Amino acid sequence: MINVAVIGVGAFGRNHARVYHQLQQQGEEIRMVGVVDADVARADAVAKEYGTRAFGSVEQLLTTHSEVQAASVAVPTREHLKTARRLLRSGVDVLIEKPLAASLAEADELIGLCQEHGRIAQVGHLERFNPAVRATAPLVTLPMFFEVHRLSIFTPRSLDVDVVLDLMIHDLDVVLSFVRSPVKEIRAVGLPILSGKVDIANVRMEFDSGCVANFTASRVSTERVRKLRFFQPQQYISVDYGRQDVLVFAV
Ligand SMILES: NC(=O)c1ccc[n+]([C@@H]2O[C@H](COP(=O)([O-])OP(=O)(O)OC[C@H]3O[C@@H](n4cnc5c(N)ncnc54)[C@H](O)[C@@H]3O)[C@@H](O)[C@H]2O)c1
C-alpha cells in the first residue's frame, strides 16, 4: 500500500486528487491520506469531494501522517522547490507538476536533494503520455524540420513563470526526445503582452544532426492550438495533441 498526498489542490492539483481517489476506488494499492492547500477552504472542499483529510500546510500533513510515502506537488511553480525540499527531506518521493522549477539553479538543487536523500522526483510532463505522442515515437527516424504551435487563450494562471516554462516546455520536452542530437544553437524572441513576463515566444533550435525546430508558444491567443508537425526522409507527420491524432503522409 502506498500512502499518497496532494500538495496544492487548485485548478490542476485537484485532478491529481481525483485520479488518486479513482485508483483507490478501483482497488489499487494506494491510500490518499490527505490534501494540502494554503487556502484551507479549498483544501476542505477537495478533501470532502474525495473522502480524505484537509491540511493547511505540508508541516501539518507530515506531523499527522508521518507514513506519507509519495506526494504530488501542484503548487505554483515558484513554490515547487520549497515544497519538494520539505517532502524529500522527510523521505517522501515527489511527482512535481511541470515546469520542474522556476530556474535551472532550482532544478539543479532539486536533483541534488533527490540524490542526497535517495528519493524519486518525477516531473508531470503529461504530454509525454498523450496517446498521439506515444503513437508517434516509434515512427521517428531522422527528423529534419519541426514546426510546433501551442497557443492558448489568456487566463490569469501560471503567471509566476513565462510562456516558455508554462507552455513551450511540453514541446521542448517532446522534440528533444524525438531528435536525440545535441543542440547546436538557439535563437529566440519573446514579448510580454498582458502579464509582466514573456507571454508570446518564438524559438529556433538547431541540432548537430542538421535538424531545425521552430517553436511558437502564446498564452494570449484568440484560439487554442496544440500542434507539432515534422518532416523526415519520405515522410511528413502531423500530431494534434488536442485531438490526440496523428497523420502520416508519404512524400
Ligand atoms: N501538466 C500540465 O499540463 C499542467 C497544466 C496546468 C498547470 N500545471 C502546473 O500545475 C501547477 C499548479 O497550477 P494551477 O494552475 O493548478 O495553479 P492554481 O493557482 O490554480 O493552484 C495552486 C494551488 O496551490 C495553493 N498553494 C500556493 N502556495 C502553496 C503552498 N506553499 N502550500 C500549499 N498550497 C499552496 C494555492 O492556494 C492554490 O490552490 C503549476 O506548476 C502549473 O505549471 C501543469
The ligand as an SDF file (V2000), in Angstrom:
LIG
                    3D

 44 48  0  0  0  0  0  0  0  0999 V2000
    0.8340   19.2230  -16.6310 N   0  0  0  0  0  0  0  0  0  0  0  0
    0.0750   20.1880  -17.1150 C   0  0  0  0  0  0  0  0  0  0  0  0
   -0.3470   20.1370  -18.2740 O   0  0  0  0  0  0  0  0  0  0  0  0
   -0.2950   21.3720  -16.2340 C   0  0  0  0  0  0  0  0  0  0  0  0
   -1.4230   22.1290  -16.5330 C   0  0  0  0  0  0  0  0  0  0  0  0
   -1.7460   23.2060  -15.6930 C   0  0  0  0  0  0  0  0  0  0  0  0
   -0.9150   23.5060  -14.5980 C   0  0  0  0  0  0  0  0  0  0  0  0
    0.1980   22.7620  -14.3610 N   0  0  0  0  0  0  0  0  0  0  0  0
    1.1080   23.1000  -13.2470 C   0  0  0  0  0  0  0  0  0  0  0  0
    0.4620   22.8390  -12.0170 O   0  0  0  0  0  0  0  0  0  0  0  0
    0.9200   23.7760  -11.0240 C   0  0  0  0  0  0  0  0  0  0  0  0
   -0.3000   24.4490  -10.3900 C   0  0  0  0  0  0  0  0  0  0  0  0
   -1.0040   25.1700  -11.3870 O   0  0  0  0  0  0  0  0  0  0  0  0
   -2.5540   25.5370  -11.2130 P   0  0  0  0  0  0  0  0  0  0  0  0
   -2.9930   26.0860  -12.5000 O   0  0  0  0  0  0  0  0  0  0  0  0
   -3.2980   24.4080  -10.5930 O   0  0  0  0  0  0  0  0  0  0  0  0
   -2.4380   26.7380  -10.1260 O   0  0  0  0  0  0  0  0  0  0  0  0
   -3.5630   27.2560   -9.1240 P   0  0  0  0  0  0  0  0  0  0  0  0
   -3.1420   28.6260   -8.7180 O   0  0  0  0  0  0  0  0  0  0  0  0
   -4.9280   27.0410   -9.6700 O   0  0  0  0  0  0  0  0  0  0  0  0
   -3.4130   26.2810   -7.8540 O   0  0  0  0  0  0  0  0  0  0  0  0
   -2.3060   26.3240   -6.9900 C   0  0  0  0  0  0  0  0  0  0  0  0
   -2.8150   25.9880   -5.5700 C   0  0  0  0  0  0  0  0  0  0  0  0
   -1.6910   25.9230   -4.6900 O   0  0  0  0  0  0  0  0  0  0  0  0
   -2.0320   26.5680   -3.4540 C   0  0  0  0  0  0  0  0  0  0  0  0
   -0.7850   26.9830   -2.8140 N   0  0  0  0  0  0  0  0  0  0  0  0
    0.0250   28.0250   -3.1130 C   0  0  0  0  0  0  0  0  0  0  0  0
    1.1350   28.0080   -2.3520 N   0  0  0  0  0  0  0  0  0  0  0  0
    1.0160   26.9260   -1.5470 C   0  0  0  0  0  0  0  0  0  0  0  0
    1.8540   26.3580   -0.5390 C   0  0  0  0  0  0  0  0  0  0  0  0
    3.0410   26.8950   -0.2370 N   0  0  0  0  0  0  0  0  0  0  0  0
    1.4140   25.2390    0.1140 N   0  0  0  0  0  0  0  0  0  0  0  0
    0.2040   24.6790   -0.1890 C   0  0  0  0  0  0  0  0  0  0  0  0
   -0.6230   25.1770   -1.1470 N   0  0  0  0  0  0  0  0  0  0  0  0
   -0.2090   26.2710   -1.8160 C   0  0  0  0  0  0  0  0  0  0  0  0
   -2.9540   27.7100   -3.8590 C   0  0  0  0  0  0  0  0  0  0  0  0
   -3.7870   28.1160   -2.7760 O   0  0  0  0  0  0  0  0  0  0  0  0
   -3.7670   27.0670   -5.0000 C   0  0  0  0  0  0  0  0  0  0  0  0
   -4.9350   26.4290   -4.5270 O   0  0  0  0  0  0  0  0  0  0  0  0
    1.8660   24.7430  -11.7470 C   0  0  0  0  0  0  0  0  0  0  0  0
    3.1950   24.3380  -11.5610 O   0  0  0  0  0  0  0  0  0  0  0  0
    1.4820   24.5800  -13.2100 C   0  0  0  0  0  0  0  0  0  0  0  0
    2.5440   24.8560  -14.0990 O   0  0  0  0  0  0  0  0  0  0  0  0
    0.5030   21.6900  -15.1400 C   0  0  0  0  0  0  0  0  0  0  0  0
  1  2  1  0
  2  3  2  0
  2  4  1  0
  4  5  1  0
  4 44  2  0
  5  6  2  0
  6  7  1  0
  7  8  2  0
  8  9  1  0
  8 44  1  0
  9 10  1  0
  9 42  1  0
 10 11  1  0
 11 12  1  0
 11 40  1  0
 12 13  1  0
 13 14  1  0
 14 15  2  0
 14 16  1  0
 14 17  1  0
 17 18  1  0
 18 19  2  0
 18 20  1  0
 18 21  1  0
 21 22  1  0
 22 23  1  0
 23 24  1  0
 23 38  1  0
 24 25  1  0
 25 26  1  0
 25 36  1  0
 26 27  1  0
 26 35  1  0
 27 28  2  0
 28 29  1  0
 29 30  1  0
 29 35  2  0
 30 31  1  0
 30 32  2  0
 32 33  1  0
 33 34  2  0
 34 35  1  0
 36 37  1  0
 36 38  1  0
 38 39  1  0
 40 41  1  0
 40 42  1  0
 42 43  1  0
M  CHG  2   8   1  16  -1
M  END
$$$$
